């Protein structure tokens, strides 16, 4: 009887551990939810970490309609707070001391590095971000023109905050989509170069308040190892997106000769295959491009339904695609001499043994690497109409 009693008592005591509940819980009301973070160079020894904090009290309020866009009294649903430190971890600790709620990084998908800090190098701060427990490894990285902190202060009218605007721009494929883990892999890869989206502040249109400013992606930042060299323009960025197979959507416009008008086509499918080749100690690269599209506008006399005209249209569009890719390659190879396309990694994967011979001289081989672009363009549909309007 005593044994049964002791066994029952032991079981009862063990069950009490299941009644403790969520002992380590943190209420949402006690969290400062981060939507975006910016890092800037303060001086030679310190950086400034700025965070955009979601403010629930104002997020539910209806924003002004389009007719009243630009009113400076519009209340922002976010708060920007900053702190200085010798590195990311130090600045984050000091930042927590300024905020009554516990900083929560789990919802943050945007990290922006200022131009001056990027020129100095971003690897040390990426190390701190990656070692921290809460920040997402898949958060997107950006380089901003000027101070990154200014991007967080923007109050877009059509989105809840600037972080949401930037995130939507990336998913619209207006710029590259590179995460923290992707960037570190490229830095540690054979190419030692990275391409990241370049963010600027859109100047208000005439008649609008100077308070109505929005972030937008305007080109691509070029980094070698972890330091900013410069940027590619918007036209070359289209080629970079194609080479990296990130051009899920887009439009190309050409002027077929000797036509006076223009023809535009929207991508439906786009795929590029990189084929490295080593022949008699000579390195070369072949880019096979396959693009499918639909005609969105045609102001020429060419008939998309005519097989002869269709072949001519597809040939002209293929030339346009090739030109876009060539512009990106020329800027990467000739201007910045940075392998932001990851060509070195393709050689390493296909020729791991032979690559050891060329690895040390890649910086001198890459600018003169012969790249053959082979483009196949196919029109899937002529659009909603097959004939051009006539007067």
C-alpha positions in Angstrom: 0.0 0.0 0.0 2.8 2.4 0.9 4.5 1.6 -2.4 1.4 2.4 -4.4 0.9 5.6 -2.4 4.5 6.7 -3.0 4.2 5.9 -6.7 1.0 7.9 -7.0 2.6 10.8 -5.1 5.7 10.7 -7.4 3.5 10.8 -10.5 1.4 13.6 -9.1 4.5 15.7 -8.4 5.9 15.1 -11.9 2.6 16.2 -13.4 2.9 19.6 -11.7 5.7 20.5 -14.2 3.2 20.3 -17.0 1.1 23.0 -15.2 3.7 25.7 -15.3 2.5 27.1 -18.6 4.6 29.4 -20.8 7.1 30.5 -18.2 9.3 32.2 -20.8 6.5 33.9 -22.7 6.8 37.5 -23.9 3.6 39.3 -24.7 3.4 41.1 -28.0 2.5 44.3 -26.1 6.0 44.1 -24.6 7.8 43.8 -28.0 9.3 46.5 -30.2 8.8 44.9 -33.6 11.5 45.9 -36.1 10.4 46.3 -39.8 13.8 47.5 -41.2 17.3 48.3 -40.1 19.9 50.7 -41.4 23.7 50.8 -40.8 25.7 53.9 -41.5 29.3 55.0 -40.9 29.5 57.6 -38.1 33.3 58.0 -38.1 36.4 55.9 -38.6 35.8 53.9 -35.4 32.0 53.8 -34.9 28.8 53.0 -36.8 25.2 54.1 -36.3 22.5 51.5 -36.2 19.0 52.7 -36.9 15.8 50.7 -36.6 12.3 51.2 -37.9 9.8 50.2 -35.2 6.2 49.3 -35.9 3.8 51.3 -33.9 0.4 49.5 -33.6 -1.5 52.5 -32.2 -1.3 54.3 -35.5 -1.2 51.4 -37.9 -4.9 50.9 -37.9 -5.8 54.5 -38.7 -6.9 55.1 -42.2 -4.4 57.0 -44.3 -5.4 60.0 -46.3 -6.9 59.4 -49.8 -5.0 60.1 -53.0 -6.5 63.6 -53.3 -4.8 64.7 -50.1 -1.4 62.9 -50.6 1.5 64.8 -49.3 0.0 66.4 -46.2 2.8 66.8 -43.7 0.5 66.1 -40.8 0.1 62.4 -41.9 0.9 60.3 -38.9 3.5 57.6 -39.6 2.9 54.0 -38.2 6.6 53.6 -37.5 9.2 55.1 -35.3 12.9 55.4 -36.1 15.5 55.1 -33.3 19.3 55.1 -33.5 22.4 54.3 -31.5 26.1 54.4 -32.1 28.6 51.7 -31.4 31.9 50.2 -32.4 30.1 47.4 -34.2 26.6 46.0 -34.8 26.4 44.1 -31.5 27.6 47.1 -29.5 25.1 49.4 -31.2 22.3 46.9 -30.7 22.9 46.7 -27.0 22.9 50.5 -26.6 19.8 50.7 -28.7 18.0 48.3 -26.4 18.8 50.7 -23.5 16.9 53.4 -25.2 13.7 51.4 -25.8 11.3 50.3 -23.0 10.1 47.3 -25.0 12.2 44.3 -25.9 13.6 44.6 -29.5 12.2 41.8 -31.7 14.0 41.1 -35.0 11.9 38.2 -36.2 9.7 40.3 -38.6 12.6 42.3 -40.1 13.3 41.5 -43.8 15.3 44.6 -44.8 18.8 45.6 -43.9 20.2 48.7 -45.6 23.9 49.7 -45.6 24.8 53.4 -46.2 27.1 54.3 -49.0 30.0 55.4 -46.9 29.9 52.3 -44.7 29.7 50.1 -47.8 32.9 51.7 -49.1 34.6 50.8 -45.9 33.3 47.3 -45.9 30.2 45.4 -44.7 31.6 42.0 -43.8 32.2 42.7 -40.1 28.6 44.0 -39.6 27.2 41.0 -41.5 29.1 38.8 -39.2 27.4 40.4 -36.2 23.9 40.2 -37.8 24.4 36.5 -38.7 25.6 35.6 -35.2 22.6 37.3 -33.5 19.8 34.9 -32.7 16.8 36.8 -34.0 17.6 38.4 -37.3 16.6 36.4 -40.3 19.3 34.9 -42.6 16.9 35.4 -45.5 16.5 39.1 -44.9 17.2 41.2 -48.0 20.3 43.4 -48.2 20.5 46.8 -49.9 23.0 49.7 -50.5 21.6 53.2 -50.3 22.8 56.4 -51.8 23.9 58.6 -48.9 22.7 57.8 -45.4 20.7 54.6 -45.1 18.9 56.1 -42.0 17.1 58.5 -44.3 15.3 55.6 -46.1 13.8 54.5 -42.8 12.4 58.0 -42.1 10.3 58.0 -45.3 6.6 57.7 -45.0 5.1 56.3 -48.3 1.5 57.2 -48.9 0.5 53.9 -50.5 2.3 51.5 -48.1 2.4 51.3 -44.3 6.1 52.1 -44.2 9.3 52.3 -46.3 10.3 48.7 -45.4 7.1 47.4 -47.0 7.6 49.5 -50.1 11.2 48.2 -50.5 10.1 44.6 -50.0 7.4 44.9 -52.7 9.8 46.5 -55.1 12.1 43.5 -54.7 9.3 41.0 -55.4 8.3 43.0 -58.4 11.8 42.2 -59.8 12.8 45.9 -60.3 16.1 45.0 -58.7 18.1 42.0 -57.5 16.9 39.9 -54.5 19.9 39.0 -52.4 19.7 37.8 -48.8 22.3 37.9 -46.0 23.2 34.2 -46.6 23.4 34.6 -50.4 25.7 37.6 -50.0 28.0 35.8 -47.6 28.2 32.8 -49.9 29.2 35.0 -52.9 31.8 36.8 -50.7 33.3 33.4 -49.7 32.9 31.9 -53.2 35.4 31.9 -56.0 34.2 35.2 -57.5 34.6 37.3 -54.3 32.2 39.9 -55.7 28.6 40.8 -54.9 25.8 42.7 -56.6 23.2 44.3 -54.4 20.1 46.5 -55.1 20.9 50.3 -55.0 18.3 52.4 -53.3 17.6 56.1 -53.7 14.9 58.5 -52.6 12.4 59.4 -55.3 12.1 63.2 -55.8 8.6 64.5 -55.4 6.7 65.4 -58.6 5.7 69.0 -59.3 2.8 70.2 -57.2 3.4 67.6 -54.4 4.7 68.4 -50.9 8.4 67.8 -50.3 7.3 65.4 -47.5 6.0 62.9 -50.1 9.1 60.9 -50.8 9.4 57.2 -51.5 12.3 54.7 -51.8 13.0 53.1 -55.2 15.5 50.8 -56.6 17.7 52.6 -59.2 20.5 50.3 -60.3 22.8 47.8 -58.8 25.7 48.3 -56.3 28.9 46.5 -57.2 31.0 45.2 -54.3 34.4 43.4 -54.6 35.2 41.3 -51.5 33.0 43.4 -49.2 33.7 46.9 -50.3 31.6 49.1 -52.6 33.2 50.0 -55.9 30.4 51.8 -57.7 27.0 51.1 -59.3 25.5 49.8 -62.5 22.8 52.0 -64.1 19.2 50.8 -64.5 19.7 49.6 -68.1 22.6 47.4 -67.1 20.7 46.1 -64.1 18.2 44.5 -66.5 21.0 42.5 -68.0 22.2 41.5 -64.5 18.7 40.3 -63.6 18.6 38.1 -66.7 22.1 36.6 -66.1 21.1 35.8 -62.6 17.8 34.3 -63.7 15.8 36.8 -61.7 14.0 38.6 -64.5 10.7 36.8 -63.9 8.9 39.7 -65.5 9.9 42.6 -67.7 9.5 44.4 -71.0 11.8 45.0 -73.9 11.2 47.7 -76.6 13.0 47.7 -79.9 12.9 49.6 -83.2 13.1 47.2 -86.1 14.9 48.5 -89.1 13.9 50.2 -91.4 10.6 50.6 -89.5 9.7 54.0 -87.9 7.7 52.7 -85.0 8.6 50.6 -81.9 7.6 47.2 -80.8 7.4 46.1 -77.1 7.1 42.6 -75.7 6.6 41.4 -72.1 8.6 38.4 -70.8 6.6 35.3 -69.9 9.5 33.0 -69.4 13.2 33.8 -69.3 16.1 31.4 -68.6 19.9 31.7 -69.0 22.4 28.8 -68.9 26.0 29.5 -68.2 28.4 27.1 -69.9 32.1 27.5 -69.0 34.7 26.1 -71.4 38.4 25.4 -71.1 40.1 24.6 -74.5 43.8 24.4 -74.8 44.4 26.4 -71.6 42.0 29.1 -72.9 39.0 30.1 -70.8 35.7 31.1 -72.4 32.0 31.3 -71.5 28.8 30.6 -73.4 25.5 32.2 -72.4 22.5 30.4 -73.7 19.4 32.6 -73.4 15.8 31.4 -74.0 13.1 33.9 -73.8 9.3 33.7 -74.4 7.1 36.8 -74.5 3.9 38.3 -75.6 3.6 41.5 -77.7 2.2 44.4 -75.7 2.5 47.2 -78.3 3.3 47.4 -82.0 3.5 50.7 -83.8 5.4 49.2 -86.8 4.0 47.9 -90.0 5.1 44.4 -89.2 2.4 41.8 -88.8 2.9 39.4 -85.9 0.6 36.9 -87.6 2.8 36.8 -90.7 5.5 34.1 -90.4 8.0 36.2 -92.3 7.4 39.3 -90.2 7.3 37.2 -87.0 10.8 35.8 -87.7 12.1 39.4 -88.2 10.4 40.5 -85.0 11.9 37.7 -83.0 15.3 38.3 -84.4 15.2 42.0 -83.5 14.0 41.2 -80.0 16.8 38.7 -79.6 19.2 41.4 -80.5 17.7 43.7 -77.9 18.1 41.0 -75.2 21.7 40.4 -76.3 22.5 44.1 -76.1 21.1 44.4 -72.5 23.1 41.4 -71.4 26.2 42.7 -73.1 25.9 46.1 -71.4 25.8 44.4 -68.0 28.8 42.2 -68.8 30.8 45.2 -70.2 30.3 47.2 -67.0 31.1 44.2 -64.8 34.2 43.2 -66.8 35.6 46.4 -68.2 34.5 49.2 -65.9 34.5 47.6 -62.4 36.4 44.4 -63.1 34.3 42.6 -60.5 32.8 39.1 -61.2 29.3 39.9 -59.8 27.8 37.3 -62.1 29.5 34.4 -60.4 31.3 33.1 -63.5 34.3 31.9 -61.5 32.0 29.6 -59.5 30.7 28.0 -62.7 34.3 27.2 -63.8 35.0 25.8 -60.3 31.9 23.5 -60.4 32.6 22.2 -63.9 36.4 22.0 -63.7 37.4 21.7 -60.0 40.9 20.3 -60.7 41.7 22.7 -63.6 40.4 25.7 -61.7 43.3 25.5 -59.2 45.6 26.6 -62.0 43.5 29.6 -62.9 42.2 30.7 -59.5 45.1 32.9 -58.6 45.0 34.8 -61.9 41.2 35.2 -62.1 41.4 39.0 -61.5 43.5 39.4 -64.7 41.7 36.7 -66.7 38.1 37.9 -66.0 38.2 41.3 -67.7 39.3 39.7 -70.9 37.2 36.6 -70.7 35.4 35.9 -74.0 31.7 35.5 -73.5 29.5 34.3 -76.4 25.8 35.2 -76.0 23.3 32.9 -77.9 19.8 34.2 -77.7 16.6 32.5 -78.8 13.4 34.6 -78.6 9.9 33.3 -79.2 6.7 35.2 -79.4 3.9 33.2 -77.8 1.0 35.5 -78.4 0.4 38.7 -80.4 -1.6 40.3 -77.5 -5.4 41.0 -77.5 -5.4 42.1 -81.1 -3.6 41.0 -84.2 -3.9 44.1 -86.3 -2.7 47.7 -85.6 -5.4 50.4 -85.3 -5.8 52.4 -88.6 -7.0 56.0 -89.1 
